[in-house]
Amino acid sequence: MSTAQQQKKFDILWTLNLFGTAVGAGILFLPITAGIAGMWPLLIMTLLVGPMTYLAHRGLTRFVLASAHPGSDITELAEEFFGRKIGLAITLLYFLSIYTFAVAQHKQYQDKTDSLSRPKISSEGEYLI
């Protein structure tokens, strides 16, 4: 595989990764949110969160593209721009932010699937369908 093909593959994977983090989790809960709160709060939140998500991902993309070393990951970039100690602190904060989000997301999925798998029993002891 040539260098140009490897770079193109890297660019495609990076783009899909950004799309997945920005949109992936939100799409799964859109029907639930719309059903509980209604359509207007959902639209208002979309208008507020959309630009924030776009600007955050644009900043992260510019940060990655500013590297002098193509193919660097976020850890190498933080060290390159801010030095070893601050780069390590930024990497740790980045990990913790993603980790806490992943734990919270997992808990939401677990609660949702757990409530769907429990049998529904009425006060008379009969199963509800």
C-alpha positions in Angstrom: 0.0 0.0 0.0 1.5 3.3 -1.0 1.9 6.3 1.3 -0.9 8.2 -0.4 -3.3 5.3 0.1 -2.3 5.0 3.7 -2.9 8.7 4.3 -6.3 8.6 2.6 -7.3 5.6 4.7 -6.1 7.5 7.8 -8.2 10.6 6.8 -11.3 8.5 6.2 -11.0 6.7 9.5 -10.4 10.1 11.3 -13.4 11.6 9.7 -15.6 8.6 10.7 -14.3 8.7 14.2 -15.2 12.4 14.6 -18.6 11.8 13.2 -19.1 8.8 15.5 -18.2 10.7 18.6 -20.2 13.8 17.7 -23.4 12.1 16.5 -23.4 8.4 17.4 -24.5 8.5 21.0 -27.1 11.2 20.4 -28.9 9.4 17.6 -29.6 6.4 19.9 -31.5 8.6 22.4 -33.3 10.9 20.1 -36.6 9.0 20.0 -36.6 8.6 23.8 -35.9 12.3 24.3 -38.5 13.4 21.8 -41.0 11.1 23.4 -40.4 12.2 27.0 -39.8 16.0 26.6 -41.5 16.7 23.3 -40.2 18.1 20.0 -39.6 21.7 21.0 -37.1 21.1 23.7 -35.3 18.7 21.4 -35.1 21.3 18.6 -33.9 24.0 21.0 -31.1 21.7 22.4 -30.1 20.8 18.9 -29.7 24.5 18.0 -27.6 25.0 21.2 -25.5 21.9 21.1 -24.9 21.7 17.3 -22.5 24.7 17.2 -20.7 23.6 20.3 -20.1 20.2 18.9 -19.0 21.6 15.6 -16.6 24.1 17.2 -15.1 21.6 19.5 -14.4 19.0 16.8 -13.1 21.7 14.5 -10.6 22.8 17.2 -9.5 19.2 17.8 -9.1 18.7 14.1 -7.0 21.9 13.7 -4.9 20.8 16.7 -4.2 17.4 15.1 -3.4 18.9 11.7 -1.0 21.5 13.2 1.5 18.7 14.1 4.9 18.6 12.5 4.8 14.8 12.5 2.0 13.3 10.3 0.2 10.4 12.0 0.8 11.6 15.5 -1.9 10.7 18.1 -3.4 13.1 20.7 -0.7 12.1 23.3 2.2 12.9 21.1 0.5 16.2 20.0 0.0 17.4 23.5 3.6 16.7 24.4 4.8 18.3 21.2 2.9 21.6 21.8 3.0 21.9 25.6 6.0 19.9 26.9 6.2 16.6 28.7 4.5 17.4 32.0 1.6 19.5 30.7 1.2 17.1 27.8 0.8 14.2 30.2 -1.7 16.2 32.2 -3.7 17.0 29.0 -3.6 13.3 28.0 -4.9 12.3 31.4 -7.7 14.8 31.3 -8.6 13.7 27.8 -8.7 10.1 28.9 -10.8 10.9 32.0 -13.3 12.9 30.0 -13.8 10.0 27.5 -13.8 7.4 30.2 -16.5 9.0 32.4 -18.6 9.6 29.3 -18.2 5.9 28.3 -19.2 4.7 31.8 -22.2 7.0 31.9 -23.3 5.9 28.4 -22.9 2.2 29.4 -25.0 2.7 32.5 -27.8 4.4 30.4 -27.8 1.5 28.0 -27.8 -1.1 30.8 -30.7 0.7 32.5 -32.7 0.9 29.3 -32.2 -2.7 28.3 -32.7 -3.9 31.9 -36.1 -2.2 32.1 -37.1 -3.7 28.7 -36.2 -7.2 29.8 -38.1 -7.2 33.1 -41.5 -8.8 33.0 -44.3 -6.3 33.6 -46.6 -7.5 36.4 -49.8 -5.8 37.4 -50.8 -5.2 41.1 -53.0 -8.4 40.8 -50.0 -10.5 39.9 -50.9 -10.8 36.2 -48.3 -10.3 33.4 -49.0 -7.3 31.2 -48.2 -7.4 27.6 
